[in-house]
Amino acid sequence: MSANPGNKLNAWKPTPPDRGSFPLDHFGDCTEQMKKYLACLKIVRNENAPNCRLLAKGYLECRMQNELMDRVKWSELGLPDDAKVDKNATNEK
């Protein structure tokens, strides 16, 4: 008996992952950034705190540098550009 009914062989066509899903960090390249971000979320009780957003940006930048995700504009991820962060930091002083 065959495990392939009708003996029809189709080529398997893989599909790319949905946006927002990306490869696991098997080598732990970004583990430190991830732990800092998760600790921050725990401290602020999962609220959208600015300091946690900066840690999230660091984590995502690490993933982009290690080719664990495609390079995406910060505005598409809901995070400020570096120029905006620098400008805001100088205005607050």
DSSP file (Angstrom, degrees, kcal/mol; ACC not computed):
  #  RESIDUE AA STRUCTURE BP1 BP2  ACC     N-H-->O    O-->H-N    N-H-->O    O-->H-N    TCO  KAPPA ALPHA  PHI   PSI    X-CA   Y-CA   Z-CA
    1    1 A M              0   0    0      0, 0.0     2,-0.3     0, 0.0     0, 0.0   0.000 360.0 360.0 360.0 142.3    0.0    0.0    0.0
    2    2 A S        -     0   0    0      1,-0.1     4,-0.1     2,-0.1     5,-0.0  -0.716 360.0-146.5 -97.7 144.8    1.2    3.5   -0.8
    3    3 A A  S    S+     0   0    0     -2,-0.3    -1,-0.1     1,-0.2     0, 0.0   0.510  91.3  71.4 -82.8  -4.7    1.1    6.4    1.5
    4    4 A N  S >  S-     0   0    0      5,-0.0     3,-2.4     3,-0.0    -1,-0.2  -0.862  85.5-140.4-114.6  95.1    0.5    8.6   -1.4
    5    5 A P  G >  S+     0   0    0      0, 0.0     3,-0.8     0, 0.0    -2,-0.1  -0.295  87.8   9.0 -58.9 131.7   -3.1    8.0   -2.7
    6    6 A G  G 3  S-     0   0    0      1,-0.2     3,-0.1    -4,-0.1     0, 0.0   0.433 108.2-104.3  79.2  -1.3   -3.3    8.0   -6.4
    7    7 A N  G <  S+     0   0    0     -3,-2.4     2,-0.6     1,-0.2    -1,-0.2   0.835  70.1 155.4  50.7  37.2    0.5    8.1   -6.6
    8    8 A K    <   -     0   0    0     -3,-0.8     2,-0.7    -4,-0.0    -1,-0.2  -0.853  29.6-157.8 -98.1 120.1    0.4   11.8   -7.5
    9    9 A L        -     0   0    0     -2,-0.6     2,-0.4    -3,-0.1    -3,-0.0  -0.870  10.3-172.9-101.9 114.7    3.6   13.6   -6.6
   10   10 A N        -     0   0    0     -2,-0.7     2,-0.3     3,-0.0    -2,-0.0  -0.836  28.8-113.2-103.9 144.2    3.1   17.4   -6.3
   11   11 A A        -     0   0    0     -2,-0.4     2,-0.5     1,-0.1    -2,-0.0  -0.579  31.8-122.8 -73.7 135.0    6.0   19.7   -5.8
   12   12 A W        -     0   0    0     -2,-0.3    -1,-0.1     1,-0.0     0, 0.0  -0.678  23.7-161.5 -81.0 127.1    5.9   21.3   -2.3
   13   13 A K        -     0   0    0     -2,-0.5     2,-0.1     2,-0.0    -1,-0.0  -0.906   9.0-148.1-112.8 104.7    5.9   25.1   -2.6
   14   14 A P        -     0   0    0      0, 0.0    -2,-0.0     0, 0.0     0, 0.0  -0.394   9.8-145.1 -69.9 149.2    6.9   26.8    0.6
   15   15 A T        -     0   0    0     -2,-0.1     3,-0.1     1,-0.0    -2,-0.0  -0.876  21.4-105.7-113.0 148.5    5.3   30.1    1.4
   16   16 A P        -     0   0    0      0, 0.0     3,-0.1     0, 0.0    -1,-0.0  -0.324  46.1 -94.4 -68.1 155.6    7.0   33.0    3.2
   17   17 A P        -     0   0    0      0, 0.0     3,-0.1     0, 0.0     5,-0.0  -0.284  46.1 -94.6 -67.7 156.0    6.0   33.6    6.8
   18   18 A D    >   -     0   0    0      1,-0.1     3,-2.0    -3,-0.1     2,-0.1  -0.299  52.8 -85.5 -64.5 154.3    3.4   36.2    7.6
   19   19 A R  T 3  S+     0   0    0      1,-0.3    -1,-0.1    -3,-0.1     3,-0.1  -0.404 118.5  34.2 -62.1 136.7    4.5   39.7    8.5
   20   20 A G  T 3  S+     0   0    0      1,-0.3     2,-0.4    -3,-0.1    -1,-0.3   0.196  98.4  94.2 100.5 -15.8    5.3   39.8   12.2
   21   21 A S    <   +     0   0    0     -3,-2.0    -1,-0.3     0, 0.0     0, 0.0  -0.916  50.3 165.1-108.4 138.1    6.6   36.3   12.4
   22   22 A F        -     0   0    0     -2,-0.4    47,-0.1    -3,-0.1    46,-0.1  -0.935  40.9 -67.8-146.7 166.9   10.3   35.7   12.0
   23   23 A P        -     0   0    0      0, 0.0     2,-0.1     0, 0.0    -1,-0.1  -0.138  54.2-104.8 -59.3 150.0   13.0   33.1   12.6
   24   24 A L        -     0   0    0      1,-0.1     2,-1.6     2,-0.0     3,-0.2  -0.383  29.1-113.6 -70.3 153.7   13.9   32.1   16.1
   25   25 A D    >   +     0   0    0      1,-0.2     3,-1.3    -2,-0.1    -1,-0.1  -0.610  44.8 169.3 -89.5  75.6   17.2   33.3   17.5
   26   26 A H  T 3  S+     0   0    0     -2,-1.6    -1,-0.2     1,-0.3    -2,-0.0   0.794  74.6  46.0 -62.3 -30.8   18.8   29.8   17.8
   27   27 A F  T 3  S-     0   0    0     -3,-0.2    -1,-0.3     4,-0.0    -2,-0.1   0.431 108.3-120.4 -95.6   1.3   22.3   31.2   18.5
   28   28 A G    X   +     0   0    0     -3,-1.3     3,-0.9     1,-0.1     4,-0.4   0.797  58.9 150.5  69.3  29.3   21.1   33.7   21.2
   29   29 A D  T 3  S+     0   0    0      1,-0.2     3,-0.2     2,-0.1     4,-0.1   0.845  79.3  26.8 -62.0 -34.3   22.5   36.7   19.3
   30   30 A C  T 3> S+     0   0    0      1,-0.1     4,-2.1     2,-0.1    -1,-0.2   0.090  85.8 113.0-117.8  21.2   19.8   39.0   20.7
   31   31 A T  H <> S+     0   0    0     -3,-0.9     4,-2.5     1,-0.2     5,-0.2   0.895  76.2  53.2 -63.5 -41.6   19.0   37.3   24.0
   32   32 A E  H  > S+     0   0    0     -4,-0.4     4,-2.0     1,-0.2    -1,-0.2   0.924 110.9  45.9 -62.2 -45.6   20.4   40.0   26.2
   33   33 A Q  H  > S+     0   0    0      1,-0.2     4,-2.2     2,-0.2    -1,-0.2   0.891 112.5  52.1 -63.4 -39.6   18.3   42.8   24.5
   34   34 A M  H  X S+     0   0    0     -4,-2.1     4,-2.7     1,-0.2    -2,-0.2   0.919 108.8  49.6 -63.1 -44.2   15.2   40.5   24.7
   35   35 A K  H  X S+     0   0    0     -4,-2.5     4,-2.2     1,-0.2    -1,-0.2   0.896 110.8  49.8 -63.9 -40.8   15.7   40.0   28.4
   36   36 A K  H  X S+     0   0    0     -4,-2.0     4,-2.1     2,-0.2    -1,-0.2   0.913 112.3  48.0 -63.2 -42.5   16.1   43.7   29.1
   37   37 A Y  H  X S+     0   0    0     -4,-2.2     4,-2.3     2,-0.2    -2,-0.2   0.931 112.7  47.2 -64.7 -46.4   13.0   44.5   27.1
   38   38 A L  H  X S+     0   0    0     -4,-2.7     4,-1.9     1,-0.2    -1,-0.2   0.865 111.1  52.2 -65.2 -35.8   10.9   41.8   28.9
   39   39 A A  H  X S+     0   0    0     -4,-2.2     4,-2.0    -5,-0.2    -1,-0.2   0.899 109.0  50.8 -65.4 -40.0   12.2   43.0   32.3
   40   40 A C  H  X S+     0   0    0     -4,-2.1     4,-2.2     1,-0.2    -2,-0.2   0.922 108.8  50.9 -62.5 -44.7   11.1   46.5   31.5
   41   41 A L  H  <>S+     0   0    0     -4,-2.3     5,-3.1     1,-0.2     6,-0.3   0.882 109.2  51.7 -60.5 -37.8    7.7   45.3   30.5
   42   42 A K  H ><5S+     0   0    0     -4,-1.9     3,-0.8     3,-0.2    -1,-0.2   0.900 109.0  50.3 -66.0 -40.2    7.4   43.5   33.8
   43   43 A I  H 3<5S+     0   0    0     -4,-2.0    -2,-0.2     1,-0.2    -1,-0.2   0.904 115.7  40.8 -65.2 -42.2    8.3   46.6   35.7
   44   44 A V  T ><5S-     0   0    0     -4,-2.2     3,-0.9    -5,-0.1    -1,-0.2   0.287 113.7-115.4 -92.6  11.4    5.8   48.8   34.0
   45   45 A R  T < 5 -     0   0    0     -3,-0.8    -3,-0.2     1,-0.2    -4,-0.1   0.899  69.6 -57.1  56.0  46.6    3.1   46.1   34.0
   46   46 A N  T 3 <S+     0   0    0     -5,-3.1    -1,-0.2     1,-0.2     2,-0.2   0.688  97.6 145.0  61.0  24.2    3.0   45.8   30.2
   47   47 A E    <   -     0   0    0     -3,-0.9     2,-1.9    -6,-0.3    -1,-0.2  -0.532  64.7-100.5 -85.9 161.3    2.1   49.5   29.7
   48   48 A N        +     0   0    0     -2,-0.2    -1,-0.1     4,-0.1    -7,-0.0  -0.525  54.4 175.2 -83.8  75.2    3.5   51.3   26.7
   49   49 A A     >  -     0   0    0     -2,-1.9     4,-1.8     1,-0.1     3,-0.4  -0.606  36.4-130.3 -85.6 141.6    6.4   53.1   28.4
   50   50 A P  H  > S+     0   0    0      0, 0.0     4,-1.7     0, 0.0     5,-0.1   0.872 107.7  54.0 -58.5 -39.0    8.9   55.2   26.4
   51   51 A N  H  > S+     0   0    0      1,-0.2     4,-1.5     2,-0.2     5,-0.1   0.863 108.2  49.9 -66.4 -33.4   11.9   53.5   28.0
   52   52 A C  H  > S+     0   0    0     -3,-0.4     4,-2.5     2,-0.2    -1,-0.2   0.847 105.8  57.0 -71.3 -32.7   10.6   50.1   27.0
   53   53 A R  H  X S+     0   0    0     -4,-1.8     4,-2.2     2,-0.2    -2,-0.2   0.884 105.3  51.0 -64.6 -36.5   10.0   51.3   23.4
   54   54 A L  H  X S+     0   0    0     -4,-1.7     4,-2.0     2,-0.2    -1,-0.2   0.886 110.4  48.9 -67.1 -37.3   13.7   52.2   23.2
   55   55 A L  H  X S+     0   0    0     -4,-1.5     4,-2.2     2,-0.2    -2,-0.2   0.879 109.9  52.0 -67.2 -37.3   14.6   48.7   24.5
   56   56 A A  H  X S+     0   0    0     -4,-2.5     4,-2.8     2,-0.2     5,-0.2   0.896 108.1  52.1 -63.6 -39.4   12.3   47.2   21.9
   57   57 A K  H  X S+     0   0    0     -4,-2.2     4,-2.5     1,-0.2    -2,-0.2   0.905 108.9  49.8 -63.4 -41.5   14.0   49.3   19.2
   58   58 A G  H  X S+     0   0    0     -4,-2.0     4,-2.0     2,-0.2    -1,-0.2   0.897 111.7  48.9 -62.8 -40.6   17.4   48.0   20.4
   59   59 A Y  H  X S+     0   0    0     -4,-2.2     4,-2.1   -26,-0.2    -2,-0.2   0.932 113.0  45.8 -65.1 -46.7   16.1   44.4   20.3
   60   60 A L  H  X S+     0   0    0     -4,-2.8     4,-2.3     1,-0.2    -2,-0.2   0.870 110.5  54.0 -66.0 -36.1   14.6   44.8   16.8
   61   61 A E  H  X S+     0   0    0     -4,-2.5     4,-2.6    -5,-0.2    -1,-0.2   0.910 107.8  50.9 -63.3 -41.2   17.8   46.5   15.6
   62   62 A C  H  X S+     0   0    0     -4,-2.0     4,-2.0     1,-0.2    -2,-0.2   0.920 109.9  49.7 -60.2 -44.5   19.8   43.5   16.8
   63   63 A R  H  <>S+     0   0    0     -4,-2.1     5,-3.2     1,-0.2     6,-0.9   0.891 111.8  48.5 -62.7 -39.5   17.5   41.2   14.9
   64   64 A M  H ><5S+     0   0    0     -4,-2.3     3,-1.3     3,-0.2    -2,-0.2   0.910 110.8  50.2 -67.7 -41.2   17.9   43.2   11.8
   65   65 A Q  H 3<5S+     0   0    0     -4,-2.6    -1,-0.2     1,-0.3    -2,-0.2   0.846 112.5  47.0 -65.8 -33.4   21.7   43.3   12.1
   66   66 A N  T 3<5S-     0   0    0     -4,-2.0    -1,-0.3    -5,-0.2    -2,-0.2   0.231 114.9-116.1 -93.4  13.7   21.8   39.5   12.5
   67   67 A E  T < 5S+     0   0    0     -3,-1.3    -3,-0.2     2,-0.2    -2,-0.1   0.823  77.8 129.3  55.7  36.9   19.4   38.9    9.6
   68   68 A L  S   <S+     0   0    0     -5,-3.2     2,-0.3     1,-0.2    -4,-0.2   0.504  79.7  13.3 -93.1  -7.7   16.7   37.5   11.8
   69   69 A M  S    S-     0   0    0     -6,-0.9    -1,-0.2   -47,-0.1    -2,-0.2  -0.972  92.7 -90.1-157.2 158.9   14.2   39.8   10.2
   70   70 A D        -     0   0    0     -2,-0.3     2,-0.4     1,-0.1    -6,-0.1  -0.352  49.6 -98.5 -68.7 151.5   14.1   42.1    7.2
   71   71 A R        -     0   0    0     -7,-0.1     2,-0.3    -8,-0.1    -1,-0.1  -0.611  51.6-179.9 -71.5 125.2   15.2   45.7    7.6
   72   72 A V        -     0   0    0     -2,-0.4     2,-0.1    -3,-0.1     5,-0.1  -0.943  33.5 -99.6-129.0 146.7   12.1   47.8    8.1
   73   73 A K    >>  -     0   0    0     -2,-0.3     4,-0.8     1,-0.1     3,-0.7  -0.388  30.1-126.7 -64.0 143.1   11.6   51.6    8.6
   74   74 A W  G >4>S+     0   0    0      1,-0.3     5,-2.6     2,-0.2     3,-0.8   0.859 108.9  60.5 -60.9 -35.2   11.1   52.5   12.2
   75   75 A S  G >45S+     0   0    0      1,-0.3     3,-0.8     3,-0.2    -1,-0.3   0.842 100.2  55.3 -63.4 -31.5    7.9   54.3   11.4
   76   76 A E  G <45S+     0   0    0     -3,-0.7    -1,-0.3     1,-0.2    -2,-0.2   0.742 108.8  48.2 -71.2 -22.5    6.4   51.1   10.0
   77   77 A L  G <<5S-     0   0    0     -3,-0.8    -1,-0.2    -4,-0.8    -2,-0.2   0.410 119.6-110.3 -95.8   0.3    7.1   49.5   13.4
   78   78 A G  T < 5S+     0   0    0     -3,-0.8    -3,-0.2    -4,-0.4    -2,-0.1   0.731  79.9 121.8  78.7  22.0    5.6   52.3   15.3
   79   79 A L      < -     0   0    0     -5,-2.6    -1,-0.3    -6,-0.1    -2,-0.2  -0.884  66.2-104.0-117.9 149.8    8.9   53.5   16.7
   80   80 A P        -     0   0    0      0, 0.0     2,-0.0     0, 0.0    -1,-0.0  -0.364  36.1-109.5 -71.9 150.1   10.6   56.9   16.3
   81   81 A D     >  -     0   0    0      1,-0.1     4,-2.0    -2,-0.1     5,-0.1  -0.318  30.9-109.4 -68.0 160.9   13.5   57.5   13.9
   82   82 A D  H  > S+     0   0    0      1,-0.2     4,-2.5     2,-0.2     5,-0.2   0.884 119.4  54.9 -60.6 -39.2   16.9   58.1   15.4
   83   83 A A  H  > S+     0   0    0      1,-0.2     4,-2.3     2,-0.2    -1,-0.2   0.892 108.3  48.5 -62.8 -40.0   16.8   61.7   14.3
   84   84 A K  H  > S+     0   0    0      2,-0.2     4,-2.5     1,-0.2    -1,-0.2   0.882 111.0  50.4 -67.6 -38.3   13.5   62.3   16.1
   85   85 A V  H  X S+     0   0    0     -4,-2.0     4,-2.1     2,-0.2    -2,-0.2   0.934 112.6  46.3 -64.7 -45.9   14.8   60.6   19.3
   86   86 A D  H  X S+     0   0    0     -4,-2.5     4,-1.9     2,-0.2    -2,-0.2   0.896 113.1  49.9 -62.8 -41.4   18.0   62.8   19.2
   87   87 A K  H  X S+     0   0    0     -4,-2.3     4,-1.8     1,-0.2    -2,-0.2   0.914 111.9  47.6 -65.5 -43.6   15.9   66.0   18.5
   88   88 A N  H  X S+     0   0    0     -4,-2.5     4,-1.5     1,-0.2    -1,-0.2   0.876 109.7  53.5 -64.4 -37.7   13.5   65.2   21.4
   89   89 A A  H  X S+     0   0    0     -4,-2.1     4,-0.6     1,-0.2    -1,-0.2   0.883 110.7  45.7 -65.8 -39.1   16.4   64.5   23.8
   90   90 A T  H  < S+     0   0    0     -4,-1.9     3,-0.3     1,-0.2    -1,-0.2   0.819 110.3  54.4 -75.0 -30.1   18.0   67.9   23.0
   91   91 A N  H  < S+     0   0    0     -4,-1.8    -1,-0.2     1,-0.2    -2,-0.2   0.797 103.7  55.9 -71.5 -28.7   14.7   69.8   23.3
   92   92 A E  H  <        0   0    0     -4,-1.5    -1,-0.2     1,-0.2    -2,-0.2   0.719 360.0 360.0 -76.6 -20.9   14.0   68.3   26.8
   93   93 A K     <        0   0    0     -4,-0.6    -1,-0.2    -3,-0.3    -2,-0.1   0.470 360.0 360.0 -78.4 360.0   17.3   69.6   28.2
